[in-house]
Amino acid sequence: MQKLYTLVFGILFSANTFAQGTIVGFTIDPPAPTTTDIVKVYVDIMFTSMSCAVDNQGHSTAGSNTSAYGHHCIGMLSAICNAVDTFNLGMLPAGSHVFDMTLTSGSGGPPCTPGIVPDDQRNTTFTVTLATGISTHNLSQNITIFPNPISTTGTIQINETLKVKNAEMKIVDVMGRVVKTISSIQSNEFTFDRDKLSDGIYFYQLVQDSTIISNGKLVIE
């Protein structure tokens, strides 16, 4: 029985060793993102074992740093397998951003065994610039939302220096879809109702006269 355990362990160890994955590179979409773009990161991955289906993946963003992970299920037959993990970061503030990726793999499945140690870990840096016609002042001071996070309703206050007339606010989810639009805004203060929006992170764009005068993050919980 001990020999059997040793043999099984040896096979698993061998598969884990020769099927290690490698992060080949990153692609930022769009290549030169601005504050009004939905930013996606494509991670090119290569394994030295046939079959490399994704088991699970995810990411979290704190400030200018995004930590991402991807776990793939690999087979034991030696062959090159390429994969691409896609991460939708939504709209990001202007500045330099770091995207850090950790790759792990397991056998079987999916679902498959968890990764004991990372196969690879790499990062890339990219810059988000201000969209044309938007200044840092606009982004940071043109709008106030309270409370934020919003539970049921919230109050939106627009900088008093702006003459609000027929403005529009678009609410975008993390997949880049417009999920709510508030049209014909005529005053510098109005009430935001979450309606049927699920808990989560959203992004807003405040538009007047075809110009985005403010954008940012909105949390609903």
Secondary structure as UniProt FT lines:
FT   HELIX           2..18
FT   STRAND          21..29
FT   TURN            35..36
FT   STRAND          39..49
FT   STRAND          52..62
FT   TURN            63..64
FT   STRAND          65..74
FT   STRAND          78..90
FT   STRAND          95..107
FT   STRAND          120..129
FT   TURN            132..133
FT   HELIX           136..141
FT   STRAND          143..146
FT   STRAND          153..158
FT   TURN            160..161
FT   STRAND          167..172
FT   TURN            174..175
FT   STRAND          178..185
FT   STRAND          189..193
FT   TURN            195..196
FT   STRAND          200..208
FT   TURN            209..210
FT   STRAND          211..220
//
